[in-house]
Amino acid sequence: MDMMDKLEILSASAKYDVACTSSGVDRAGVKGGIGSCVARGICHSFAADGRCIALLKVLMTNYCIYDCKYCVNRRSNDTRRTAFTPQELAELTIQFYRRNYIEGLFLSSGILKSPDYTCEQMIRVLELLRGEYRFNGYIHVKAIPGADDALLQRMGMLADRMSVNIELPSQQSLHLLAPDKSKSSILRPMGLIRNRIAQNSTDLVRYRHAPKFAPAGQSTQMIIGATPDTDYQILNLTQALYKKYSLKRVFFSAYMPVQEHRLLPALDTKPPLLREHRLYQADWLLRFYGFDASELLDEQHQSFNPLVDPKCNWAINHMEQFPVEVNSAPYEMLLRVPGIGVKSAQRILAARRSSLLDFDGLKRIGVVLKRAQYFLLCKGRMIDGLRVTPDGVLRALISERDYELARLPEEAPEQLSLFERQPTGRDMVQSLTGQL
Amino acid sequence: METAYTYDGSLGGLLCCVFDSYTRHEVPLAILPEGEPTFYRTWQVETVEAHVLRVWNSLGRLSNEVQEWVKRGWFSCVQDREWMIYQFIRLAYQYGARVTSMLTNITVCRLFKAVRMVGNEAGQLIEFLRFSDCGEGLIAVIEPKCIVLPLMQQHFTDRYPEETFLIHDKTNAMALFYRPYQAQILPVEHLEVPAMEAEEQAFRALWRRYYEVAAVEGRENPRCRMGHMPKRFWNHMTEFSMTPAGEPESDALRLAGGPSPSALPG
């Protein structure tokens, strides 16, 4: 099989892994080697689906001894199988890298022969890259559940980021769809990696040149919509993973029906893209905005509001905390204003040090007021001419794009019309209060 | 008497305008490149190395950020950048280092936007620039909307210390040349890009195939892609490169039975 076919097969089966960031580690290039890393991450391209391409994301092999129902590479699936040799893959990575196509390699694999054997093959690639090519770029590697601890440790010494996919957000779902995996078989390597990273950071304090173990941390991914787990369960699990396992990122992947199976959603199911989007928004709120999962969803509200983002939803339900005075509100409170992000909040902090801010000043420093205006005071006053009616506020808070995404199938236009159907005020109020 | 200054069109010349304006105790009516027609009485500013350094170092003493903003404001090539930078430097002398946080001031705000634009442009080109191996080294062509090579130099020379490469900025007719371990930015009017050899063609084809396969069907989102990767960059990106006939290169290669990279040495 020639290289073109191999690349096609092994990248096609790897693409459903959504993690493709190259962030988390700063490393300068070295003479005699090739490559460097930038902590904020660099995206080199964007695929037709709008997702970033930062790393060469491939499987070592798509042969697999497991039979997970949701996976294209499962043993019982009739598909073309192949494998890279370590030399081939290392050479391809370097050739792509020096042309500035990629930031590095994302290496995952089906399980060939045994977890240990697979792990050894992957380590061989990393050793070639780090050793022979003196490659200093980014490497993300999937820890293989069930592989020997020593092998996982070796992997971590060579890679920048490691990840173990949780895939399904509950033990029950795992049991049904991935009978060969269990919660513990996934959490065990995750715990091992966490402990090694923690141990490594104390080593680094003692010996400055101690080799680094997975310096960009670890991440995981969950499939959304293949099982009946709710947003509430998923978000709580996410928060627990950040806290207990010190993960750098949790990724969500809307389930794309690729398999026909009685336990899975039908093949014509649309991927729950809006749900995935809302989960990412909430994930950002947890990581950068100081929110707690319990503020966003609770036992009574297990799903995200389809029409407004989680932050707006929180703000609408906590109107007693608004409006806030731009010139005196603490950073944490500015971050909670819908429409104000980390950059805007930081800019407000910088600008108000030199002079009192008014709404024109806010616009000038680049704060978008479309949504924020309903929650802000400048020098004790709301923006001039703003009429605050429940309808108006809601209309301003719902983005057109979300409205499109949230449109239920039965709402889809049945008859051609010159005018697009606009949501009425009542629709929105009903949907926000949960009556829809 | 009120005067307009004319200068030699370089950043150094502009800094000398600042110097002259302070030594002559006057605010010029305008700062114009030499030869630009004007009704004002003009004062020809001479570019003196000692004056350039004095102004430049004085900015550095305020803060590195002030210095960096002046440099990037110059690179931004926005309309009337001379006047914007001149006014900013006056403000900087008046308020000191905190001038860069006075974002509600119209001049500071304009310069801030220009500085951000330059940084974003350089950042995007660091992402979207593509090298081709022409046998003797790597070549990339870019068409940025402002001057970015000085801001990209550090990144690429650090990343590829053992490569020999050239980045040609078509818009500003200049190029970054690098061979281990020295880099230089020189004016380049025209550059003949040599024809690609088979090995290079093969890697390009591989990359294009990888790019096509990486998209998940059923999630197409052209608006999202364009938002992240504006179309003006596509011309010079291997993913979208075309043959002279306007066919995507990959198809042409497939029809011609291009070589398989596995058959290649190395």
Interface residues (C-beta under 8 A of the other chain):
Chain A: D2 M3 M4 L7 E8 S11 A12 K15 Y16 A28 G29 V30 K31 G32 G33 I34 G35 S36 I42 C43 H44 S45 F46 A47 A48 D49 G50 R51 C52 I53 L56 K57 E88 E91 L92 Q95 F96 R98 R99 N100 Y101 A254 M256 K270 P271 L273 R347 A350 A351 R353 S354 S355 L357 D360 G361 R364 I365
Chain B: Y95 R98 S101 M102 L103 T104 I106 C109 I126 E127 F128 L129 R130 F131 S132 D133 L138 A140 H155 D158 R159 Y160 P161 E162 E163 Y181 F203 A205 L206 W207 R209 Y210 Y211 V213 A214 A215 V216 G218 R219 E220 N221 P222 R223 C224 R225 G227 H228 M229 M237 T238 E239 S260 P261 S262 A263 G266
